[in-house]
């Protein structure tokens, strides 16, 4: 079914649109929950497998590298073959990666699981984001940007918190968490075929597989000005997913798995809430708040570390999280109305390339620095970079009329 058909007004079409929107929303939440679920396990895996700190950050970072490579090659493939086939392949690969996490008994298996997960997520990110835009109700313009900002944050929060709670209450947490993710991924791979197809097949598939970064001329300047805010927000996410549990355990002395998961979940969860609260604000005001909260929350989190107060640290993380969610949401609110349907997946691929460069590259650098200068110094250095980027992004947006 074409995008135009999906926007029809018959009861069946409205029902199909609602089903498609619900399936797509669930798919995004599940994918991102799977991205954060391994993080609370990292400190224990490092100890039980006898791994160096840089190995664990490298395990995190290869996910971003695999995802970026996949986005570069396959980022717009769903514009040519349809959304449903790509979603099915993506979730089958995700299920395989979760099965590997379940039995991982060496660094090699962890790397294999994370690389496979990165490939799957690379296929899914731009496809699901485009599908959310496809299913936007004509009566609720701008709602797709809200969903595209909130759903990933909800998924990140759910995955980290549920994994942390499972580790606290049962000795079989890894089996329980990843078995559930395998089953849910296989279910999504099948259920997506109940939803309408919104991207009719058309020529150009082979040409689209050539690695490239393509942005329509109409939004190139806007996207360039938005890049620092995207980078700052997702670099913050990368810091907490790669080192968040270790920071809570090592620097704050908190051994509770729930608290370690909550440190990650609080960032993403507060981002989701903030994006919803700002849903009726202008894109400019939303982005300005986001960059200010990112800078301020990051500074407060760094100041909280020497106090040893987990409560103060979590409050700072929540403030930074509201910035993470609203900075990204404000940018999506600005860009999405300018995208024609046939370019959505391609542009989302570019946005997520920037996002996951920020997500992965600083984590790799942190993994190299931590054994040399220590976790605390690495965290302060990482935070300083986030603050500078946030300030630059805020100034650029303040001076812009977009």
Kinemage of the C-alpha trace (Angstrom):
@kinemage 1
@onewidth
@group {chain A} dominant
@subgroup {mainchain}
@vectorlist {calphas} color= white
{ca unk a 1} P 0.000 0.000 0.000
{ca unk a 2} L 1.349 3.405 -0.895
{ca unk a 3} L 1.840 6.266 1.491
{ca unk a 4} L -1.012 8.075 -0.212
{ca unk a 5} L -3.307 5.108 0.315
{ca unk a 6} L -2.374 4.903 3.961
{ca unk a 7} L -3.461 8.500 4.384
{ca unk a 8} L -6.984 7.707 3.203
{ca unk a 9} L -10.086 8.160 5.313
{ca unk a 10} L -11.902 4.802 5.220
{ca unk a 11} L -12.390 2.912 8.480
{ca unk a 12} L -10.148 0.055 7.313
{ca unk a 13} L -7.395 2.474 6.362
{ca unk a 14} L -7.643 4.334 9.671
{ca unk a 15} L -7.469 1.002 11.500
{ca unk a 16} L -4.483 -0.001 9.394
{ca unk a 17} L -2.757 3.267 10.143
{ca unk a 18} L -3.296 2.812 13.878
{ca unk a 19} L -2.047 -0.770 13.744
{ca unk a 20} L 1.000 0.259 11.747
{ca unk a 21} L 1.768 3.110 14.124
{ca unk a 22} L 1.447 0.815 17.142
{ca unk a 23} L 3.656 -1.903 15.651
{ca unk a 24} L 6.284 0.628 14.632
{ca unk a 25} L 6.270 2.265 18.064
{ca unk a 26} L 6.705 -1.120 19.736
{ca unk a 27} L 9.515 -1.997 17.349
{ca unk a 28} L 11.472 1.173 18.176
{ca unk a 29} L 11.067 0.652 21.925
{ca unk a 30} L 12.175 -2.987 21.658
{ca unk a 31} L 15.183 -2.185 19.480
{ca unk a 32} L 16.427 0.514 21.854
{ca unk a 33} L 15.691 -1.586 24.954
{ca unk a 34} L 17.957 -4.214 23.419
{ca unk a 35} L 20.633 -1.565 22.905
{ca unk a 36} L 20.725 -0.594 26.597
{ca unk a 37} L 19.961 -3.958 28.225
{ca unk a 38} L 23.595 -5.205 28.033
{ca unk a 39} L 24.999 -2.120 29.803
{ca unk a 40} L 24.206 -3.098 33.435
{ca unk a 41} L 25.858 -6.466 32.775
{ca unk a 42} L 29.171 -4.945 31.664
{ca unk a 43} L 30.829 -4.502 35.107
{ca unk a 44} L 30.060 -8.101 36.152
{ca unk a 45} L 31.083 -9.482 32.762
{ca unk a 46} L 34.356 -7.591 32.986
{ca unk a 47} L 35.112 -9.222 36.337
{ca unk a 48} L 33.864 -12.728 35.519
{ca unk a 49} L 35.666 -12.895 32.170
{ca unk a 50} L 38.799 -11.128 33.417
{ca unk a 51} L 38.627 -8.343 30.815
{ca unk a 52} L 40.420 -4.995 30.776
{ca unk a 53} L 38.258 -1.824 30.931
{ca unk a 54} L 39.117 -0.902 27.349
{ca unk a 55} L 37.687 -4.223 26.160
{ca unk a 56} L 34.256 -3.406 27.584
{ca unk a 57} L 34.143 0.050 26.004
{ca unk a 58} L 35.324 -1.504 22.739
{ca unk a 59} L 32.474 -4.031 22.979
{ca unk a 60} L 30.127 -1.074 23.295
{ca unk a 61} L 31.814 0.875 20.506
{ca unk a 62} L 31.801 -1.857 17.845
{ca unk a 63} L 28.018 -1.699 18.001
{ca unk a 64} L 28.148 1.910 16.827
{ca unk a 65} L 30.768 1.140 14.155
{ca unk a 66} L 28.703 -1.732 12.719
{ca unk a 67} L 25.579 0.401 12.855
{ca unk a 68} L 27.255 3.276 11.014
{ca unk a 69} L 28.596 1.028 8.281
{ca unk a 70} L 25.152 -0.477 7.783
{ca unk a 71} L 23.511 2.940 7.661
{ca unk a 72} L 25.972 4.131 5.022
{ca unk a 73} L 25.166 1.203 2.733
{ca unk a 74} L 21.583 0.259 3.593
{ca unk a 75} L 20.217 3.429 5.173
{ca unk a 76} L 17.785 4.175 2.333
{ca unk a 77} L 17.049 0.606 1.205
{ca unk a 78} L 13.521 0.650 2.665
{ca unk a 79} L 12.686 3.582 0.364
{ca unk a 80} L 13.157 1.099 -2.518
{ca unk a 81} L 12.043 -2.355 -1.273
{ca unk a 82} L 9.484 -1.346 1.349
{ca unk a 83} L 9.564 -0.953 5.117
{ca unk a 84} L 8.266 -4.401 6.111
{ca unk a 85} L 10.970 -6.615 4.556
{ca unk a 86} L 13.730 -4.506 6.110
{ca unk a 87} L 12.073 -4.575 9.542
{ca unk a 88} L 11.724 -8.358 9.382
{ca unk a 89} L 15.374 -8.897 8.459
{ca unk a 90} L 16.470 -6.436 11.125
{ca unk a 91} L 14.581 -8.178 13.922
{ca unk a 92} L 15.733 -11.641 12.863
{ca unk a 93} L 19.311 -10.380 13.147
{ca unk a 94} L 18.504 -8.782 16.506
{ca unk a 95} L 17.132 -12.084 17.781
{ca unk a 96} L 20.374 -13.801 16.776
{ca unk a 97} L 22.448 -11.143 18.558
{ca unk a 98} L 20.425 -11.520 21.772
{ca unk a 99} L 20.907 -15.280 21.624
{ca unk a 100} L 24.672 -14.683 21.522
{ca unk a 101} L 24.516 -12.305 24.506
{ca unk a 102} L 22.670 -15.000 26.423
{ca unk a 103} L 25.553 -17.477 26.169
{ca unk a 104} L 28.524 -15.090 25.906
{ca unk a 105} L 31.476 -16.611 27.750
{ca unk a 106} L 34.339 -14.677 26.155
{ca unk a 107} L 35.198 -11.283 24.717
{ca unk a 108} L 35.000 -12.764 21.211
{ca unk a 109} L 31.344 -13.769 21.643
{ca unk a 110} L 30.512 -10.368 23.140
{ca unk a 111} L 32.061 -8.670 20.100
{ca unk a 112} L 30.123 -10.960 17.740
{ca unk a 113} L 26.856 -10.232 19.532
{ca unk a 114} L 27.393 -6.489 19.547
{ca unk a 115} L 28.473 -6.331 15.886
{ca unk a 116} L 25.410 -8.316 14.826
{ca unk a 117} L 23.232 -6.032 16.930
{ca unk a 118} L 24.809 -2.988 15.275
{ca unk a 119} L 24.062 -4.329 11.794
{ca unk a 120} L 20.451 -5.035 12.770
{ca unk a 121} L 20.002 -1.613 14.346
{ca unk a 122} L 21.524 0.064 11.288
{ca unk a 123} L 18.857 -1.556 9.148
{ca unk a 124} L 16.082 -0.642 11.553
{ca unk a 125} L 16.850 2.908 12.651
{ca unk a 126} L 16.193 4.832 9.463
{ca unk a 127} L 13.459 2.402 8.378
{ca unk a 128} L 11.433 2.654 11.587
{ca unk a 129} L 11.904 6.416 11.843
{ca unk a 130} L 10.627 6.803 8.286
{ca unk a 131} L 7.700 4.475 9.009
{ca unk a 132} L 6.696 6.565 12.016
{ca unk a 133} L 6.596 9.604 9.726
{ca unk a 134} L 4.626 7.590 7.148
{ca unk a 135} L 1.947 6.706 9.714
{ca unk a 136} L 1.570 10.241 11.091
{ca unk a 137} L -2.088 11.219 11.277
{ca unk a 138} L -2.987 14.193 9.044
{ca unk a 139} L -5.048 15.554 11.929
{ca unk a 140} L -1.976 15.581 14.215
{ca unk a 141} L 0.870 17.210 12.304
{ca unk a 142} L 4.158 17.039 14.162
{ca unk a 143} L 3.186 13.930 16.129
{ca unk a 144} L 5.749 11.818 14.258
{ca unk a 145} L 8.569 14.010 15.543
{ca unk a 146} L 7.261 13.517 19.092
{ca unk a 147} L 7.214 9.735 18.682
{ca unk a 148} L 10.620 9.660 16.994
{ca unk a 149} L 12.102 11.566 19.933
{ca unk a 150} L 10.276 9.810 22.784
{ca unk a 151} L 10.199 6.160 21.692
{ca unk a 152} L 14.006 5.640 21.560
{ca unk a 153} L 14.386 7.266 24.987
{ca unk a 154} L 11.660 5.060 26.468
{ca unk a 155} L 13.340 1.982 25.013
{ca unk a 156} L 16.762 2.929 26.388
{ca unk a 157} L 15.273 3.545 29.842
{ca unk a 158} L 13.239 0.332 29.905
{ca unk a 159} L 16.115 -1.883 28.777
{ca unk a 160} L 18.585 -0.580 31.344
{ca unk a 161} L 16.197 -0.496 34.305
{ca unk a 162} L 14.647 -3.916 33.635
{ca unk a 163} L 18.098 -5.475 33.237
{ca unk a 164} L 19.277 -3.851 36.481
{ca unk a 165} L 16.237 -5.059 38.410
{ca unk a 166} L 16.590 -8.575 36.985
{ca unk a 167} L 20.237 -8.680 38.081
{ca unk a 168} L 19.254 -7.604 41.569
{ca unk a 169} L 16.496 -10.174 42.122
{ca unk a 170} L 17.679 -13.284 40.296
{ca unk a 171} L 20.872 -15.143 39.540
{ca unk a 172} L 19.628 -16.007 36.039
{ca unk a 173} L 19.166 -12.411 34.891
{ca unk a 174} L 21.143 -12.778 31.669
{ca unk a 175} L 19.084 -15.786 30.564
{ca unk a 176} L 15.776 -14.147 31.482
{ca unk a 177} L 16.503 -10.765 29.883
{ca unk a 178} L 17.933 -12.036 26.608
{ca unk a 179} L 15.494 -14.935 26.196
{ca unk a 180} L 12.676 -12.394 26.459
{ca unk a 181} L 14.379 -10.155 23.890
{ca unk a 182} L 14.805 -13.086 21.493
{ca unk a 183} L 11.120 -14.004 21.707
{ca unk a 184} L 9.906 -10.419 21.326
{ca unk a 185} L 12.208 -9.816 18.343
{ca unk a 186} L 10.921 -12.910 16.535
{ca unk a 187} L 7.363 -11.798 17.262
{ca unk a 188} L 8.004 -8.327 15.811
{ca unk a 189} L 9.590 -9.846 12.705
{ca unk a 190} L 6.272 -11.572 11.996
{ca unk a 191} L 3.761 -9.014 13.297
{ca unk a 192} L 5.070 -6.225 11.057
{ca unk a 193} L 3.405 -7.966 8.090
{ca unk a 194} L -0.006 -7.208 9.612
{ca unk a 195} L 0.661 -3.487 9.153
{ca unk a 196} L 0.195 -1.647 5.842
{ca unk a 197} L 3.217 -1.138 3.607
{ca unk a 198} L 3.940 2.586 3.252
{ca unk a 199} L 6.907 2.579 0.847
{ca unk a 200} L 6.021 1.151 -2.574
{ca unk a 201} L 8.865 -0.528 -4.458
{ca unk a 202} L 10.648 1.543 -7.070
{ca unk a 203} L 13.840 1.543 -9.081
{ca unk a 204} L 17.237 2.631 -7.850
{ca unk a 205} L 17.957 -0.052 -5.245
{ca unk a 206} L 21.405 -0.972 -6.551
{ca unk a 207} L 22.466 2.653 -6.832
{ca unk a 208} L 21.221 3.302 -3.277
{ca unk a 209} L 23.646 0.694 -1.902
{ca unk a 210} L 26.647 2.795 -2.840
{ca unk a 211} L 28.036 4.170 0.452
{ca unk a 212} L 27.253 7.859 0.590
{ca unk a 213} L 25.888 10.644 2.723
{ca unk a 214} L 23.211 12.561 0.868
{ca unk a 215} L 21.178 15.457 2.226
{ca unk a 216} L 18.606 17.401 0.181
{ca unk a 217} L 19.888 20.935 -0.558
{ca unk a 218} L 16.906 22.509 1.202
{ca unk a 219} L 17.988 21.252 4.638
{ca unk a 220} L 21.794 21.072 4.349
{ca unk a 221} L 22.441 24.331 6.185
{ca unk a 222} L 19.875 23.504 8.851
{ca unk a 223} L 21.339 20.050 9.433
{ca unk a 224} L 24.871 21.444 9.634
{ca unk a 225} L 23.776 23.927 12.313
{ca unk a 226} L 21.982 21.137 14.160
{ca unk a 227} L 24.933 18.727 14.162
{ca unk a 228} L 26.562 20.030 17.396
{ca unk a 229} L 23.316 19.553 19.335
{ca unk a 230} L 22.835 16.048 17.944
{ca unk a 231} L 26.447 15.207 18.728
{ca unk a 232} L 26.319 16.569 22.286
{ca unk a 233} L 23.110 14.717 23.142
{ca unk a 234} L 24.115 11.353 21.770
{ca unk a 235} L 27.652 11.642 23.156
{ca unk a 236} L 25.997 11.965 26.567
{ca unk a 237} L 23.993 8.836 25.829
{ca unk a 238} L 27.166 7.035 24.800
{ca unk a 239} L 28.904 8.041 28.019
{ca unk a 240} L 26.174 6.574 30.212
{ca unk a 241} L 25.597 3.404 28.210
{ca unk a 242} L 29.296 2.578 28.003
{ca unk a 243} L 30.552 3.817 31.401
{ca unk a 244} L 27.449 4.702 33.425
{ca unk a 245} L 27.253 1.475 35.417
{ca unk a 246} L 31.007 1.542 36.065
{ca unk a 247} L 30.850 5.185 37.218
{ca unk a 248} L 28.120 4.397 39.748
{ca unk a 249} L 29.971 1.321 40.971
{ca unk a 250} L 33.514 2.709 41.061
{ca unk a 251} L 33.172 6.429 41.724
{ca unk a 252} L 30.054 6.396 43.917
{ca unk a 253} L 30.667 3.016 45.557
{ca unk a 254} L 27.123 1.801 44.802
{ca unk a 255} L 26.947 -1.972 44.308
{ca unk a 256} L 23.188 -2.131 43.692
{ca unk a 257} L 22.433 -3.367 40.184
{ca unk a 258} L 19.152 -1.465 40.295
{ca unk a 259} L 20.978 1.804 40.915
{ca unk a 260} L 23.472 1.042 38.151
{ca unk a 261} L 20.607 0.434 35.712
{ca unk a 262} L 18.721 3.452 37.015
{ca unk a 263} L 21.673 5.741 36.265
{ca unk a 264} L 21.231 4.838 32.606
{ca unk a 265} L 17.441 4.701 32.688
{ca unk a 266} L 17.134 8.093 34.405
{ca unk a 267} L 18.962 9.793 31.539
{ca unk a 268} L 16.766 8.325 28.831
{ca unk a 269} L 13.542 8.309 30.837
{ca unk a 270} L 13.780 11.978 31.749
{ca unk a 271} L 14.536 12.689 28.090
{ca unk a 272} L 11.305 10.995 27.031
{ca unk a 273} L 9.242 12.889 29.612
{ca unk a 274} L 10.818 16.216 28.680
{ca unk a 275} L 10.212 15.685 24.963
{ca unk a 276} L 6.539 15.010 25.705
{ca unk a 277} L 6.242 18.072 27.941
{ca unk a 278} L 7.763 20.240 25.179
{ca unk a 279} L 5.602 18.752 22.403
{ca unk a 280} L 3.610 21.984 21.970
{ca unk a 281} L 6.565 24.356 22.267
{ca unk a 282} L 8.355 25.789 19.264
{ca unk a 283} L 11.236 23.802 17.820
{ca unk a 284} L 13.606 26.695 18.550
{ca unk a 285} L 12.611 26.996 22.222
{ca unk a 286} L 12.808 23.227 22.645
{ca unk a 287} L 16.313 23.022 21.221
{ca unk a 288} L 17.524 26.000 23.258
{ca unk a 289} L 16.254 24.425 26.464
{ca unk a 290} L 17.799 21.111 25.458
{ca unk a 291} L 21.281 22.464 24.881
{ca unk a 292} L 21.182 24.495 28.124
{ca unk a 293} L 19.998 21.504 30.167
{ca unk a 294} L 22.617 19.253 28.583
{ca unk a 295} L 25.398 21.643 29.544
{ca unk a 296} L 24.041 22.382 33.012
{ca unk a 297} L 23.157 18.792 33.872
{ca unk a 298} L 26.539 17.522 32.736
{ca unk a 299} L 28.349 20.120 34.866
{ca unk a 300} L 26.232 19.162 37.895
{ca unk a 301} L 26.904 15.446 37.359
{ca unk a 302} L 30.654 16.096 37.341
{ca unk a 303} L 30.370 18.182 40.504
{ca unk a 304} L 28.346 15.410 42.177
{ca unk a 305} L 30.998 12.727 41.683
{ca unk a 306} L 33.483 14.003 44.337
{ca unk a 307} L 30.671 14.183 46.906
{ca unk a 308} L 29.986 10.479 46.616
{ca unk a 309} L 26.244 11.225 46.705
{ca unk a 310} L 24.262 8.918 44.454
{ca unk a 311} L 21.139 11.058 44.951
{ca unk a 312} L 22.892 14.250 43.800
{ca unk a 313} L 24.353 12.404 40.850
{ca unk a 314} L 20.973 11.009 39.767
{ca unk a 315} L 19.353 14.461 40.009
{ca unk a 316} L 22.082 15.837 37.743
{ca unk a 317} L 21.603 12.921 35.336
{ca unk a 318} L 17.872 13.668 35.154
{ca unk a 319} L 18.592 17.311 34.250
{ca unk a 320} L 21.074 16.243 31.572
{ca unk a 321} L 18.553 13.694 30.326
{ca unk a 322} L 15.880 16.342 29.807
{ca unk a 323} L 18.416 18.117 27.626
{ca unk a 324} L 19.231 14.939 25.703
{ca unk a 325} L 15.569 14.371 24.870
{ca unk a 326} L 14.567 17.931 24.025
{ca unk a 327} L 17.667 18.844 21.993
{ca unk a 328} L 17.063 15.882 19.677
{ca unk a 329} L 13.302 16.462 19.603
{ca unk a 330} L 13.691 20.129 18.688
{ca unk a 331} L 15.889 19.246 15.746
{ca unk a 332} L 13.462 16.595 14.500
{ca unk a 333} L 10.582 19.087 14.826
{ca unk a 334} L 12.518 21.501 12.605
{ca unk a 335} L 13.616 19.030 9.937
{ca unk a 336} L 10.747 16.564 9.518
{ca unk a 337} L 8.171 18.933 7.961
{ca unk a 338} L 10.685 19.636 5.175
{ca unk a 339} L 11.109 15.978 4.128
{ca unk a 340} L 9.182 14.467 1.189
{ca unk a 341} L 8.195 10.802 1.784
{ca unk a 342} L 10.653 9.344 -0.747
{ca unk a 343} L 13.630 10.966 1.034
{ca unk a 344} L 12.705 10.207 4.640
{ca unk a 345} L 14.768 7.066 5.212
{ca unk a 346} L 17.802 8.592 3.503
{ca unk a 347} L 17.734 11.744 5.643
{ca unk a 348} L 17.100 9.791 8.831
{ca unk a 349} L 20.126 7.690 7.916
{ca unk a 350} L 22.248 10.859 7.861
{ca unk a 351} L 20.821 12.057 11.189
{ca unk a 352} L 21.592 8.730 12.825
{ca unk a 353} L 25.061 8.598 11.293
{ca unk a 354} L 25.831 11.827 13.153
{ca unk a 355} L 24.091 10.475 16.267
{ca unk a 356} L 25.987 7.215 16.381
{ca unk a 357} L 29.319 8.779 15.551
{ca unk a 358} L 28.724 10.748 18.738
{ca unk a 359} L 27.488 7.610 20.465
{ca unk a 360} L 30.494 5.448 19.594
{ca unk a 361} L 33.608 7.485 18.864
{ca unk a 362} L 33.870 9.166 22.293
{ca unk a 363} L 33.289 5.764 23.919
{ca unk a 364} L 36.249 4.339 22.019
{ca unk a 365} L 38.414 7.260 23.124
{ca unk a 366} L 37.184 6.807 26.704
{ca unk a 367} L 38.081 3.129 26.558
{ca unk a 368} L 41.617 3.997 25.518
{ca unk a 369} L 42.017 6.747 28.130
{ca unk a 370} L 40.518 4.971 31.142
{ca unk a 371} L 43.445 2.569 31.757
{ca unk a 372} L 45.886 5.483 31.297
{ca unk a 373} L 44.344 8.278 33.363
{ca unk a 374} L 41.598 6.528 35.332
{ca unk a 375} L 37.800 6.445 35.106
{ca unk a 376} L 37.276 9.719 36.996
{ca unk a 377} L 39.617 11.783 34.810
{ca unk a 378} L 38.153 10.200 31.674
{ca unk a 379} L 34.634 11.072 32.832
{ca unk a 380} L 35.584 14.697 33.530
{ca unk a 381} L 37.253 15.027 30.117
{ca unk a 382} L 34.273 13.452 28.355
{ca unk a 383} L 31.876 15.729 30.237
{ca unk a 384} L 33.871 18.825 29.337
{ca unk a 385} L 33.561 17.986 25.644
{ca unk a 386} L 29.788 17.540 26.022
{ca unk a 387} L 29.479 20.922 27.765
{ca unk a 388} L 31.453 22.722 25.032
{ca unk a 389} L 29.407 21.118 22.255
{ca unk a 390} L 26.159 21.962 24.045
{ca unk a 391} L 27.137 25.606 24.431
{ca unk a 392} L 28.168 25.851 20.773
{ca unk a 393} L 24.894 24.225 19.701
{ca unk a 394} L 22.878 26.615 21.864
{ca unk a 395} L 24.645 29.677 20.464
{ca unk a 396} L 24.128 28.480 16.872
{ca unk a 397} L 20.433 27.921 17.488
{ca unk a 398} L 20.039 31.247 19.277
{ca unk a 399} L 21.497 33.044 16.265
{ca unk a 400} L 19.431 31.038 13.784
{ca unk a 401} L 15.962 31.943 12.600
{ca unk a 402} L 15.034 28.339 11.666
